[in-house]
Amino acid sequence: MPDYQAPLRDLRFVMDEMLDYPAHYARLPGGEEASPDVVSAILEEGARFAREVLLPLNQSGDREGCLLEGGEVKAPKGFKEAYAQYVEGGWPSLAADPAHGGQGLPHSLAMVLNEMICSTNLAWGMYPGLSHGAADALRHHGTEEQQATYLTKLVEGSWTGTMCLTEPHCGTDLGLIKTRAVPTDGGGFEITGTKIFISAGEHDLAENIVHLVLAKLPDAPEGSRGISLFVVPKYLPNEHLPDADGNPGERNGVVCGSLEHKMGIHGNATCVMNFDSAKGFLVGAPNKGLACMFTMMNAARLGVGIQGLGLTEASFQNALAYARDRLQMRALSGAKAPEKAADPIIVHPDVRRMLLTQKAFAEGGRMLTLYTAQMIDIVEHGTDAAGKARAETLLGLLTPIVKAFLTEVGFEATNEGVQVFGGHGFIQEWGMEQLVRDARITRLYEGTTGIQALDLLGRKVLMSQGESLKVFTREIHKFCQAEEGNSELAEFVRPLAKLNQEWGEMTMAIGMKAMADREEVGAASVDYLMYSGYATMAYLFARAAKQARIALSEGTEEGAFYRAKLDTARFYFQRLLPRTRAHKAVLEAGAEPLMAISAEDLGLGFEI
């Protein structure tokens, strides 16, 4: 069975030393509750819960999967008990508003816990995963009555939430949905339709499941302008329920029609949900449902990025342990373990390449998610209007990068983990192939990489005339200016400054081409996103290198840790950052090589 140790030392480096979380929390209203002692206790207890409770269920849950009988789903053995411990520990309420029973701690702390959960049992983590987003959507857009009915239960974890968006025929184009909402005399609506790919749409972990459903009113405009949002509970709430016998209440007209048979995340119920005149209640204004749902979707996209990070860390830890023990061949420069029959494979350069790629993406991804988490804290709790506006701009810019870049490199990292194991990585008992299968979905759900790339380049950057990007590149420019004379950081600062300037120039060039041909945006978008991800991570590695240099100059007793930070940053700059050259060349090739051949001619040579 794979093992996992929460990377607490690295977390503390990023939070306390690099991003100065103690000062960050001190500036937030209520942030003083997140004292160093409280944060340390949360990290250590979260690490214990992930390793001791969730990790042992990961492989068994993958093998067993979920069982659907009569519209009811049973999660794998042990999942329900683990969820009860999760609720008893107060984890669902960590960053929720105290007005609804939450602990009011910064959202960034919840994101740290989420990484540990994703590293140890991604499928289990998806059961409570959407509840936070559902609560946020209701908190921002629900009526007082809806908030009183649902929020406390979602916050405490006795109920869970889902997000019911797509349907068999429409994929990402939600304007095509057919689910209908017909008004009733009682002020509610009857919801009828079928939704697919609903994570945790039906299960036995919680008392009730609260579905947030996109549907169209009878007089709705065509397309996405006619989408409304409804809350549709599995059991209709009643203040006297559940009763003394545990009866949850009246069953609503929503049932799981089938479970998807998937490549991975077998322990999570991915459901086809059938709504048959189910009672629902409008959330927000009519025909404004997509805007309301974006509150939940953006939170989910960041959560998926963290899934990519968590799986990267898990794969790296187990590949590293295997590479230290596995004996095979001698080092080309001479035996490194002459007392053994062969050298451990960690001495070989190509194995080092794979391990360092995983390590760099894990540490870089952690810096990226925690930097982004600070923006969420400021948006949710900040009091300075200008600071909140800046944080909101950065959060919008970084969300598609976190989601898409970290899942793309996460899939690469888990595949490298299998490669380190060789043939053993292909065998189930080691657990490495499960990480690959689980990682594959992260590039798809909550918007594919292509959708995220269009959002980044088309919506966030070009529609703002590049202003959103400038907010971030100005920050990078100021860092490079401040460190320009620091010879110890020159190996990082000089290439970063050049890249930062190129990023802006390249963006302007794409914008100019797009004015003549909008297809240029779609043709450039994925390579633009990947370039942006590598550039963003380079900035964060440069900051990490600066902090490591400071610690070493002060005579730290942890010299090996900080030297490893510098070595990892060097590896990133010298072996991974050059990938930006290829992405730049591809996106500059433009749309013509993609669009020149007709759709009909693509299939020449075989019959369809």
TITI-727875 format. One record per residue (C-alpha): x, y, z. Coordinates in pm, 1 decimal, m for minus. Example, Ala and Ser with C-alpha at 12.3 -4.5 7.8 and 13.67 -1.06 7.14 Angstrom:
BEGIN
NODE          X          Y          Z
NODE     1230.0     m450.0      780.0
NODE     1367.0     m106.0      714.0
// end
This chain:
BEGIN
NODE          X          Y          Z
NODE        0.0        0.0        0.0
NODE      130.8      349.4      m77.9
NODE      238.6      562.0      216.0
NODE      204.0      935.8      275.8
NODE      348.9     1186.9      516.5
NODE      198.3     1534.8      502.8
NODE      473.2     1775.0      385.9
NODE      442.1     1986.5      699.4
NODE      791.1     2135.4      680.4
NODE      737.0     2250.6      325.7
NODE      390.5     2383.3      411.7
NODE      536.4     2585.5      696.8
NODE      810.6     2718.5      470.6
NODE      560.1     2845.5      215.1
NODE      306.5     2972.5      467.5
NODE      530.7     3123.6      734.3
NODE      853.8     3217.3      559.4
NODE      776.4     3281.3      196.5
NODE      419.7     3419.8      205.3
NODE      424.0     3543.1      568.2
NODE       88.8     3394.6      662.4
NODE      112.5     3508.7     1029.5
NODE      120.4     3874.9      920.2
NODE     m139.1     3803.7      650.9
NODE     m378.5     3660.0      908.6
NODE     m311.9     3945.3     1150.0
NODE     m438.1     4192.3      888.5
NODE     m769.2     4007.6      838.3
NODE    m1073.0     4078.2     1056.9
NODE    m1102.1     3771.0     1276.1
NODE     m772.8     3642.7     1142.3
NODE     m616.0     3668.5     1486.0
NODE     m796.4     3342.3     1565.8
NODE     m554.4     3173.4     1325.6
NODE     m264.1     3203.7     1566.4
NODE       55.4     3005.9     1500.9
NODE      m46.6     2752.5     1766.0
NODE     m392.7     2705.8     1616.5
NODE     m253.8     2672.1     1264.3
NODE        7.2     2420.9     1379.8
NODE     m257.3     2212.9     1557.0
NODE     m478.9     2213.0     1246.0
NODE     m191.8     2105.5     1022.3
NODE      m81.5     1825.0     1250.8
NODE     m430.6     1691.4     1321.2
NODE     m523.5     1717.7      953.4
NODE     m210.3     1522.2      864.2
NODE     m301.2     1253.4     1116.4
NODE     m660.0     1225.4      988.1
NODE     m545.6     1200.7      626.4
NODE     m279.0      937.6      688.2
NODE     m448.0      724.0      953.5
NODE     m813.0      742.3      848.7
NODE     m830.1      818.3      475.7
NODE     m518.5      657.4      329.1
NODE     m605.6      299.3      438.0
NODE     m938.7      331.7      253.1
NODE     m797.7      455.5      m75.8
NODE     m705.3      129.2     m248.0
NODE     m991.6      m70.0      m96.7
NODE    m1238.0      198.5     m205.0
NODE    m1093.9      188.7     m556.3
NODE    m1133.9     m188.8     m576.9
NODE    m1478.8     m202.8     m418.7
NODE    m1641.4       99.2     m580.8
NODE    m1996.8      211.4     m510.1
NODE    m2315.0        2.1     m513.1
NODE    m2650.0      125.3     m649.0
NODE    m2965.8      m54.8     m535.1
NODE    m3315.4       83.3     m580.0
NODE    m3191.9      435.8     m637.4
NODE    m2981.3      431.8     m319.4
NODE    m2599.8      431.5     m328.0
NODE    m2370.6      272.2      m73.8
NODE    m2016.8      409.0      m64.7
NODE    m1723.3      169.4      m16.0
NODE    m1663.6        9.1      320.8
NODE    m1527.3      254.2      578.2
NODE    m1618.0      570.7      387.8
NODE    m1925.0      646.5      598.9
NODE    m1735.1      598.6      925.1
NODE    m1450.2      819.2      800.1
NODE    m1701.5     1089.7      710.5
NODE    m1850.2     1070.0     1060.1
NODE    m1501.8     1131.1     1204.0
NODE    m1455.7     1421.0      962.8
NODE    m1777.7     1583.2     1083.4
NODE    m1704.9     1510.0     1449.7
NODE    m1364.6     1677.1     1409.4
NODE    m1531.1     1997.0     1289.2
NODE    m1345.2     1994.5      957.4
NODE    m1641.9     2096.1      734.7
NODE    m1695.1     2416.9      934.0
NODE    m1331.0     2526.5      943.3
NODE    m1356.3     2830.9      715.6
NODE    m1732.8     2885.2      724.5
NODE    m1910.1     3193.9      858.3
NODE    m1977.0     3177.0     1235.7
NODE    m2325.9     3311.7     1163.2
NODE    m2405.0     2969.6     1018.3
NODE    m2210.4     2758.8     1265.5
NODE    m1867.9     2792.3     1109.7
NODE    m1538.0     2851.0     1285.5
NODE    m1461.4     3163.4     1079.4
NODE    m1099.2     3071.5     1008.7
NODE     m937.4     3186.9      682.4
NODE    m1019.6     2989.0      370.4
NODE     m651.5     2922.3      310.3
NODE     m641.6     2683.6      605.8
NODE     m918.4     2476.5      453.2
NODE     m719.4     2460.8      128.4
NODE     m419.9     2319.3      316.0
NODE     m637.1     2042.2      460.7
NODE     m778.6     1979.3      114.1
NODE     m432.5     1905.2      m24.3
NODE     m378.1     1637.3      240.7
NODE     m716.5     1478.7      163.9
NODE     m645.3     1474.9     m209.6
NODE     m307.8     1309.7     m150.3
NODE     m456.0     1027.1       53.6
NODE     m806.1      958.6      m81.0
NODE     m930.6     1175.2     m364.6
NODE    m1250.9      976.3     m417.5
NODE    m1353.8     1012.0      m53.1
NODE    m1267.9     1381.6      m53.3
NODE    m1518.3     1443.6     m332.2
NODE    m1815.0     1361.0     m106.0
NODE    m1776.7     1675.0      108.6
NODE    m1583.7     1856.0     m166.3
NODE    m1875.4     2042.9     m325.4
NODE    m2056.3     2121.5       m0.2
NODE    m1842.0     2430.1       60.6
NODE    m1920.9     2565.8     m285.5
NODE    m2292.4     2494.9     m241.0
NODE    m2287.9     2681.3       89.3
NODE    m2107.3     2974.9      m72.3
NODE    m2360.2     2992.4     m354.5
NODE    m2648.0     2999.9     m107.6
NODE    m2469.8     3248.0      117.2
NODE    m2418.1     3490.7     m171.4
NODE    m2740.1     3437.4     m365.9
NODE    m2995.1     3254.3     m149.2
NODE    m3286.4     3405.6       38.1
NODE    m3278.9     3440.2      416.9
NODE    m3516.8     3146.6      439.9
NODE    m3293.5     2931.0      218.4
NODE    m2988.4     3023.0      420.0
NODE    m3166.8     2940.1      746.0
NODE    m3280.3     2606.9      603.3
NODE    m2962.3     2482.3      440.0
NODE    m2647.7     2664.3      549.7
NODE    m2610.7     2536.7      905.6
NODE    m2659.5     2177.5      790.8
NODE    m2410.3     2215.6      506.3
NODE    m2158.3     2388.0      731.3
NODE    m2174.3     2125.6     1003.6
NODE    m2155.1     1849.9      743.0
NODE    m2472.8     1661.1      829.9
NODE    m2587.9     1747.3      476.2
NODE    m2371.4     1754.7      164.2
NODE    m2408.6     1953.1     m157.3
NODE    m2381.5     1885.9     m528.3
NODE    m2362.1     2087.1     m847.9
NODE    m2597.4     1965.2    m1123.4
NODE    m2499.5     2137.3    m1446.5
NODE    m2455.4     1933.5    m1761.0
NODE    m2678.1     1689.3    m1948.1
NODE    m2610.9     1405.6    m2194.4
NODE    m2636.1     1624.4    m2504.5
NODE    m2471.4     1951.5    m2403.9
NODE    m2134.1     1905.0    m2231.5
NODE    m1989.3     2246.9    m2149.5
NODE    m2247.4     2434.7    m2360.4
NODE    m2499.1     2482.1    m2080.6
NODE    m2718.3     2700.3    m2298.5
NODE    m2843.9     2372.4    m2450.1
NODE    m2982.2     2225.5    m2126.8
NODE    m3334.0     2078.4    m2142.9
NODE    m3415.8     2050.7    m1771.4
NODE    m3730.5     2250.3    m1701.8
NODE    m3866.1     2430.2    m1395.2
NODE    m4241.9     2487.9    m1386.0
NODE    m4384.0     2725.2    m1120.5
NODE    m4627.9     2578.3     m866.1
NODE    m4900.0     2740.3     m660.0
NODE    m4694.6     2718.1     m341.5
NODE    m4419.8     2944.6     m472.4
NODE    m4183.0     2663.3     m559.3
NODE    m4107.1     2486.0     m885.8
NODE    m4132.2     2138.6    m1029.9
NODE    m3795.1     2039.0    m1174.5
NODE    m3789.0     1776.8    m1450.0
NODE    m3487.3     1656.7    m1643.5
NODE    m3170.9     1447.3    m1634.7
NODE    m2825.8     1556.8    m1519.3
NODE    m2507.6     1356.4    m1570.3
NODE    m2160.0     1336.0    m1417.7
NODE    m2289.7     1441.7    m1074.9
NODE    m2012.6     1378.8     m822.4
NODE    m2153.4     1248.6     m490.6
NODE    m2504.0     1287.8     m632.0
NODE    m2627.1      998.9     m418.9
NODE    m2459.6      830.0     m121.2
NODE    m2511.6      709.5      235.6
NODE    m2258.2      930.9      416.1
NODE    m2487.9     1219.8      513.7
NODE    m2849.6     1266.5      626.1
NODE    m2947.9     1471.0      321.7
NODE    m2807.2     1586.2      m12.0
NODE    m2868.6     1938.6     m137.7
NODE    m2861.3     1964.0     m516.6
NODE    m2801.9     2298.0     m686.4
NODE    m2959.2     2252.0    m1028.1
NODE    m2951.5     2456.4    m1347.9
NODE    m3285.7     2458.4    m1530.5
NODE    m3495.2     2677.9    m1757.4
NODE    m3826.2     2847.3    m1681.4
NODE    m4111.1     2811.6    m1935.6
NODE    m4062.1     3166.7    m2067.9
NODE    m3681.4     3166.5    m2052.1
NODE    m3475.6     3327.1    m2329.8
NODE    m3277.2     3096.4    m2554.0
NODE    m2922.3     2994.6    m2466.7
NODE    m2725.7     3070.1    m2152.7
NODE    m2926.5     3390.3    m2091.2
NODE    m3222.6     3172.0    m1995.9
NODE    m3066.1     2957.5    m1722.9
NODE    m3193.7     2972.8    m1364.5
NODE    m3059.1     2810.0    m1048.4
NODE    m3266.0     2600.1     m808.2
NODE    m3201.0     2425.4     m479.6
NODE    m3347.3     2074.5     m485.9
NODE    m3296.2     1864.7     m168.8
NODE    m3306.7     1485.8     m164.6
NODE    m3534.2     1504.2      139.9
NODE    m3763.7     1803.6      181.0
NODE    m3656.8     1993.3      496.0
NODE    m3885.0     2003.9      796.0
NODE    m3794.6     2163.5     1126.5
NODE    m3912.3     1849.4     1308.2
NODE    m3698.2     1613.5     1102.3
NODE    m3515.7     1390.8     1130.4
NODE    m3752.6     1257.6     1395.9
NODE    m3673.7     1042.8     1697.1
NODE    m3660.0      733.7     1476.3
NODE    m3413.3      896.7     1239.7
NODE    m3657.0      937.0      950.9
NODE    m3512.0     1209.0      727.3
NODE    m3842.3     1340.6      591.4
NODE    m4040.5     1338.0      267.6
NODE    m3844.6     1196.3      m26.6
NODE    m3822.2     1441.6     m313.3
NODE    m3860.2     1345.6     m678.6
NODE    m3487.7     1313.8     m744.8
NODE    m3320.7      975.9     m777.8
NODE    m2994.4      827.9     m903.5
NODE    m3073.9      648.0    m1228.1
NODE    m2731.7      490.7    m1271.9
NODE    m2367.1      509.4    m1170.6
NODE    m2102.0      588.8    m1428.9
NODE    m1843.3      315.0    m1488.5
NODE    m1522.8      517.8    m1485.6
NODE    m1151.7      504.3    m1547.5
NODE    m1075.3      622.3    m1192.8
NODE    m1213.8      772.8     m869.8
NODE    m1409.1      448.8     m828.7
NODE    m1478.6      518.6     m462.7
NODE    m1687.0      823.4     m547.3
NODE    m2040.3      794.6     m681.2
NODE    m2057.2      971.1    m1017.6
NODE    m2428.3      971.4    m1085.6
NODE    m2690.9     1015.5    m1351.0
NODE    m2957.3     1209.0    m1158.4
NODE    m3319.8     1200.3    m1271.2
NODE    m3546.3     1484.3    m1159.3
NODE    m3914.3     1388.6    m1192.2
NODE    m4131.5     1685.3    m1089.9
NODE    m3892.2     1733.2     m799.0
NODE    m3970.6     2024.4     m569.9
NODE    m3718.2     2301.6     m612.1
NODE    m3675.2     2660.2     m503.8
NODE    m3531.4     2947.3     m707.9
NODE    m3190.7     3075.9     m598.9
NODE    m3117.4     3431.9     m709.4
NODE    m3300.3     3607.7     m990.9
NODE    m3477.0     3426.1    m1276.4
NODE    m3252.3     3363.3    m1578.6
NODE    m2942.1     3460.8    m1377.7
NODE    m2854.7     3111.0    m1263.8
NODE    m2526.5     3077.6    m1445.8
NODE    m2386.4     3384.7    m1269.7
NODE    m2499.3     3239.5     m934.7
NODE    m2350.4     2901.5    m1014.3
NODE    m2015.7     3059.6    m1101.9
NODE    m1968.9     3123.6     m728.7
NODE    m1968.0     2748.8     m682.6
NODE    m1785.5     2666.8    m1005.8
NODE    m1487.4     2890.1     m929.9
NODE    m1445.7     2730.4     m586.9
NODE    m1467.9     2387.7     m749.8
NODE    m1205.5     2478.8    m1010.1
NODE     m956.5     2576.4     m741.5
NODE    m1040.9     2253.2     m561.9
NODE     m962.0     2050.8     m873.2
NODE     m626.6     2225.7     m906.0
NODE     m550.3     2115.1     m551.2
NODE     m644.3     1761.3     m652.2
NODE     m370.4     1776.0     m914.6
NODE     m126.8     1899.0     m650.1
NODE     m228.7     1634.2     m396.7
NODE     m183.3     1348.5     m641.8
NODE      153.7     1490.0     m750.9
NODE      275.4     1489.8     m390.3
NODE      149.7     1136.3     m327.5
NODE      314.9     1001.1     m641.1
NODE      643.0     1179.1     m565.3
NODE      667.4     1049.9     m209.1
NODE      615.1      689.0     m311.9
NODE      838.2      709.7     m618.2
NODE     1115.2      858.8     m404.6
NODE     1090.1      582.5     m144.8
NODE     1095.4      315.6     m416.7
NODE     1392.7      474.1     m596.0
NODE     1594.5      473.3     m274.6
NODE     1533.8      100.5     m219.5
NODE     1515.9      m51.5     m566.4
NODE     1850.6     m195.1     m681.7
NODE     1924.2     m202.1    m1053.0
NODE     2248.3     m159.5    m1250.8
NODE     2553.7       37.1    m1149.8
NODE     2594.8      410.5    m1180.7
NODE     2778.1      501.4    m1500.2
NODE     3040.8      684.5    m1296.9
NODE     3114.1      382.1    m1080.6
NODE     2946.5      183.8     m803.7
NODE     2772.6      397.3     m540.3
NODE     2679.1      102.5     m318.3
NODE     2961.9     m148.4     m374.6
NODE     2848.2     m359.4      m79.7
NODE     2519.6     m431.5     m262.7
NODE     2448.5     m634.9     m574.8
NODE     2355.1     m317.0     m764.2
NODE     2304.4       51.1     m697.6
NODE     1968.0      199.4     m595.5
NODE     1804.2      347.7     m902.5
NODE     1802.2      694.4     m748.0
NODE     2166.0      732.0     m858.8
NODE     2070.4      724.3    m1228.0
NODE     2026.4     1064.3    m1399.2
NODE     1700.3      978.8    m1572.7
NODE     1541.5      862.6    m1248.3
NODE     1659.2     1187.8    m1089.4
NODE     1494.9     1373.1    m1378.3
NODE     1160.1     1210.0    m1308.0
NODE     1181.0     1256.5     m931.7
NODE     1288.6     1619.1     m956.9
NODE     1009.0     1690.2    m1204.5
NODE      759.6     1555.5     m950.8
NODE      925.1     1743.4     m664.4
NODE      931.5     2072.5     m854.3
NODE      567.1     2047.2     m955.6
NODE      463.1     1952.1     m601.8
NODE      652.4     2235.7     m434.7
NODE      568.1     2485.8     m708.7
NODE      203.6     2383.5     m703.0
NODE      191.6     2427.3     m326.9
NODE      330.7     2779.2     m357.4
NODE       77.5     2860.2     m629.1
NODE     m227.0     2733.5     m438.0
NODE     m124.5     2904.9     m113.9
NODE      m49.8     3231.7     m294.8
NODE     m394.7     3210.1     m456.4
NODE     m548.4     3122.8     m119.4
NODE     m423.5     3453.1       18.2
NODE     m621.0     3628.4     m254.0
NODE     m936.3     3441.7     m144.6
NODE     m878.2     3545.2      217.5
NODE     m845.9     3910.6      114.4
NODE    m1153.2     3900.6     m110.6
NODE    m1363.4     3737.9      163.4
NODE    m1233.1     3920.4      469.8
NODE    m1030.2     4223.2      360.6
NODE    m1141.0     4574.2      454.1
NODE     m932.9     4782.6      212.7
NODE    m1133.1     4840.2     m105.5
NODE     m830.5     4876.9     m332.2
NODE     m665.3     4569.8     m183.4
NODE     m981.0     4364.6     m229.6
NODE    m1017.7     4478.3     m590.7
NODE     m658.0     4383.3     m667.4
NODE     m697.9     4045.1     m497.6
NODE    m1017.9     3978.3     m690.5
NODE     m842.8     4055.0    m1019.4
NODE     m553.2     3823.1     m933.5
NODE     m792.1     3550.9     m818.6
NODE     m978.8     3567.6    m1148.1
NODE     m653.5     3551.6    m1344.2
NODE     m501.3     3268.6    m1142.3
NODE     m806.4     3041.1    m1109.2
NODE     m785.9     2890.2    m1461.3
NODE     m407.8     2856.2    m1420.6
NODE     m444.2     2672.8    m1088.7
NODE     m713.1     2446.3    m1229.7
NODE     m562.7     2362.3    m1567.4
NODE     m187.5     2393.1    m1521.0
NODE     m171.9     2199.1    m1194.6
NODE     m386.8     1919.4    m1333.8
NODE     m185.5     1897.4    m1657.5
NODE      147.0     1875.1    m1474.2
NODE      m17.2     1659.4    m1207.2
NODE     m107.1     1400.3    m1468.3
NODE      250.1     1418.2    m1600.1
NODE      387.9     1374.9    m1248.3
NODE      174.6     1070.2    m1167.3
NODE      278.6      909.7    m1495.4
NODE      643.1      972.8    m1405.9
NODE      572.3      799.3    m1074.9
NODE      463.1      486.7    m1258.2
NODE      774.3      512.2    m1476.1
NODE     1004.4      521.6    m1173.2
NODE      850.6      192.9    m1057.1
NODE      894.7       38.3    m1400.7
NODE      676.1     m268.1    m1451.9
NODE      577.9     m265.8    m1085.3
NODE      411.8       70.9    m1140.6
NODE      167.3      m98.5    m1378.3
NODE       61.9     m344.5    m1107.6
NODE     m232.3     m254.3     m883.7
NODE      m81.7     m354.6     m550.1
NODE      168.9      m66.8     m553.4
NODE     m104.9      193.5     m596.8
NODE       80.1      406.9     m850.6
NODE     m147.8      328.5    m1144.5
NODE     m449.6      434.8     m936.5
NODE     m296.9      779.8     m896.6
NODE     m271.4      808.7    m1276.4
NODE     m631.3      695.6    m1327.1
NODE     m758.4      933.3    m1059.5
NODE     m550.7     1220.4    m1198.0
NODE     m689.1     1182.7    m1549.7
NODE    m1033.3     1319.0    m1462.0
NODE     m887.8     1637.1    m1313.4
NODE     m803.8     1761.7    m1664.4
NODE    m1169.2     1716.4    m1763.0
NODE    m1424.5     1804.7    m1497.9
NODE    m1509.6     2158.6    m1389.4
NODE    m1407.2     2268.5    m1737.7
NODE    m1144.4     2098.2    m1952.4
NODE     m799.6     2244.3    m2002.7
NODE     m921.9     2392.5    m2330.8
NODE    m1215.2     2564.2    m2158.3
NODE     m990.3     2701.9    m1884.7
NODE     m746.2     2825.9    m2147.8
NODE    m1021.8     3013.4    m2332.2
NODE    m1134.2     3162.5    m2001.5
NODE     m780.4     3279.8    m1922.8
NODE     m682.2     3422.3    m2259.9
NODE    m1017.2     3526.2    m2400.4
NODE    m1216.5     3633.6    m2097.1
NODE     m967.7     3727.6    m1827.8
NODE     m684.2     3877.2    m2034.7
NODE     m802.8     3998.7    m2375.5
NODE    m1146.8     4119.3    m2263.5
NODE     m975.5     4337.4    m2003.3
NODE     m731.4     4466.9    m2269.1
NODE     m456.9     4292.9    m2074.6
NODE     m517.7     4489.8    m1755.2
NODE     m571.8     4182.3    m1537.6
NODE     m241.1     4036.3    m1654.2
NODE      m64.8     4367.1    m1592.6
NODE     m166.0     4357.2    m1226.0
NODE       34.5     4036.2    m1190.0
NODE      324.8     4116.6    m1422.6
NODE      375.0     4447.8    m1241.5
NODE      417.5     4253.6     m917.4
NODE      675.7     4029.7    m1083.0
NODE      849.9     4334.6    m1231.4
NODE      876.0     4498.7     m889.5
NODE     1027.6     4182.1     m744.3
NODE     1284.2     4163.5    m1023.6
NODE     1368.9     4531.6     m986.7
NODE     1418.5     4494.9     m612.3
NODE     1652.5     4196.5     m656.8
NODE     1832.5     4321.8     m968.3
NODE     2156.6     4385.6     m781.1
NODE     2147.7     4063.7     m580.1
NODE     2416.7     3849.0     m739.6
NODE     2307.7     3542.0     m542.9
NODE     1966.4     3551.7     m712.2
NODE     2079.8     3653.6    m1060.1
NODE     2036.9     3300.1    m1196.2
NODE     1664.9     3330.3    m1120.2
NODE     1587.8     3699.5    m1149.1
NODE     1740.7     3766.3    m1491.0
NODE     1552.2     3493.0    m1681.7
NODE     1235.6     3576.1    m1487.9
NODE     1254.4     3945.6    m1583.3
NODE     1303.3     3854.0    m1947.9
NODE     1015.5     3606.8    m1939.6
NODE      787.0     3857.1    m1768.1
NODE      846.5     4115.0    m2038.6
NODE      795.8     3856.5    m2311.2
NODE      467.8     3747.0    m2151.0
NODE      322.6     4094.9    m2195.1
NODE      455.4     4139.2    m2548.5
NODE      328.3     3799.0    m2654.3
NODE      m15.2     3875.2    m2513.0
NODE      m32.8     4199.2    m2711.0
NODE       67.7     4017.8    m3029.8
NODE     m206.6     3756.8    m2984.6
NODE     m458.6     4033.0    m2920.7
NODE     m362.5     4208.2    m3243.6
NODE     m397.5     3886.0    m3445.3
NODE     m732.5     3812.4    m3280.3
NODE     m871.3     4146.3    m3397.4
NODE     m843.4     4015.2    m3753.1
NODE     m939.5     3653.2    m3680.0
NODE    m1107.5     3538.7    m3357.7
NODE     m993.5     3180.6    m3423.8
NODE     m646.0     3297.2    m3320.9
NODE     m763.7     3302.4    m2957.7
NODE     m868.7     2937.7    m2961.8
NODE     m555.7     2835.9    m3150.5
NODE     m322.9     3001.5    m2900.1
NODE     m515.2     2946.5    m2575.9
NODE     m383.1     2615.1    m2438.4
NODE      m18.6     2694.6    m2511.2
NODE      m76.4     3042.7    m2366.9
NODE     m214.3     2890.7    m2047.3
NODE       76.9     2649.0    m2013.0
NODE      325.7     2930.4    m2078.4
NODE      146.0     3135.9    m1811.8
NODE      161.7     2847.5    m1565.4
NODE      535.0     2799.6    m1610.5
NODE      595.3     3176.0    m1581.9
NODE      384.6     3201.7    m1266.3
NODE      565.2     2910.6    m1105.0
NODE      900.9     3063.5    m1201.4
NODE      812.1     3378.4    m1008.7
NODE      721.3     3174.7     m702.4
NODE     1038.4     2965.1     m722.9
NODE     1242.4     3285.8     m743.4
NODE     1073.5     3406.6     m425.9
NODE     1141.5     3072.4     m259.2
NODE     1507.5     3092.4     m361.9
NODE     1531.5     3437.5     m207.0
NODE     1391.6     3309.1      121.1
NODE     1627.4     3011.6      116.8
NODE     1924.3     3244.1       61.3
NODE     1817.9     3456.4      357.5
NODE     1790.4     3153.3      584.3
NODE     2130.1     3021.5      479.0
NODE     2294.5     3360.3      530.2
NODE     2156.4     3370.7      883.7
NODE     2324.1     3040.9      970.6
NODE     2019.8     2816.5      992.5
NODE     2049.2     2470.2     1143.6
NODE     1839.2     2337.1      854.9
NODE     2094.6     2402.4      586.4
NODE     2010.3     2085.2      393.8
NODE     1644.5     2187.0      363.1
NODE     1724.2     2532.5      225.2
NODE     1998.2     2407.1       m7.7
NODE     1746.1     2159.3     m147.2
NODE     1512.6     2452.2     m207.9
NODE     1778.4     2623.7     m414.7
NODE     1862.7     2304.6     m602.3
NODE     1495.7     2246.3     m684.4
NODE     1458.8     2604.9     m805.2
NODE     1764.6     2558.7    m1027.1
NODE     1623.5     2237.8    m1168.6
NODE     1296.6     2414.3    m1242.9
NODE     1462.1     2709.7    m1416.1
NODE     1707.6     2498.2    m1614.8
NODE     1507.2     2186.4    m1700.1
NODE     1135.6     2280.0    m1688.3
NODE     1108.1     2651.8    m1759.8
NODE     1263.3     2608.6    m2109.7
NODE      934.6     2443.4    m2207.8
NODE      803.1     2797.9    m2249.0
NODE     1013.3     2820.8    m2567.3
NODE      811.9     2544.9    m2730.6
NODE      477.7     2685.5    m2612.2
NODE      570.0     3028.5    m2749.1
NODE      668.8     2884.2    m3086.0
NODE      346.7     2685.6    m3112.8
NODE      111.8     2968.6    m3021.1
NODE      294.9     3202.9    m3259.2
NODE      227.5     2954.8    m3541.7
NODE     m130.9     3073.7    m3520.9
NODE     m458.2     2925.2    m3636.8
NODE     m367.6     2859.5    m4001.1
NODE     m202.3     2515.0    m3953.0
NODE     m507.9     2406.2    m3753.1
NODE     m782.9     2541.4    m3975.2
NODE     m634.2     2503.0    m4325.7
NODE     m748.8     2143.9    m4368.4
NODE    m1124.8     2098.8    m4394.4
NODE    m1320.9     1887.9    m4148.4
NODE    m1402.2     1647.8    m4433.3
NODE    m1038.1     1610.1    m4538.3
NODE     m926.8     1523.9    m4185.9
NODE    m1059.4     1173.9    m4243.6
NODE     m905.6     1106.9    m4582.7
NODE     m748.4      761.5    m4589.8
NODE    m1023.0      576.2    m4405.6
NODE    m1400.0      561.6    m4405.8
NODE    m1609.8      683.8    m4111.6
// end
